[in-house]
Amino acid sequence: MFNFRSDGRSFQGSHRCLIPSDGFFEFTDAEPGQKRKTKWRFTLAGQRLFWVAGLIKDGAFAMLTTEPGVDIAPYHDRQIVVLRPQDGAAWLNLQTPHDDLLRALPAGSLDAEKVFPVAA
């Protein structure tokens, strides 16, 4: 399992983890004249690194997903749960209710950069 829907689930008693990341990718339809899909890289605005909320089971991890936020919705119908650096401990220790963490970040939190095809 690689992605796991977080919507409407309880993770009380689960083995939570933080997956460090500096970005993630989504793909949209190919541009006119291209055979490959358009590739987009997303980063957390103003931060070099962020966390992805995850779970561990049977020695493997899964990234939690949620409904897409405003920044991702034009590119994909789901998104990984991105946690700001300061929110990592809250996910591991359940210091904050699930619903406050396992959701899309507010509009403008993620920067999108087209990485393929490269602009001429």
LINNORDA-V827150 format. One record per backbone hydrogen bond with DSSP energy under -1.0 kcal/mol. NH is the residue of the N-H (numbers start at 1). CO is the residue of the C=O. If there is no record, write none. Layout:
nh co
NH CO
NH CO
This chain:
nh co
4 63
6 65
9 6
14 11
16 14
17 54
19 52
21 50
24 42
26 40
28 38
34 31
38 28
39 116
40 26
41 113
42 24
43 111
45 109
47 44
50 21
51 83
52 19
53 81
54 17
55 62
56 15
57 60
60 57
62 55
63 2
64 53
65 4
66 79
73 69
75 72
76 72
79 66
81 64
83 51
87 84
88 85
91 87
92 88
93 89
95 90
100 97
101 98
102 98
103 101
109 106
111 43
113 41
115 39
116 39
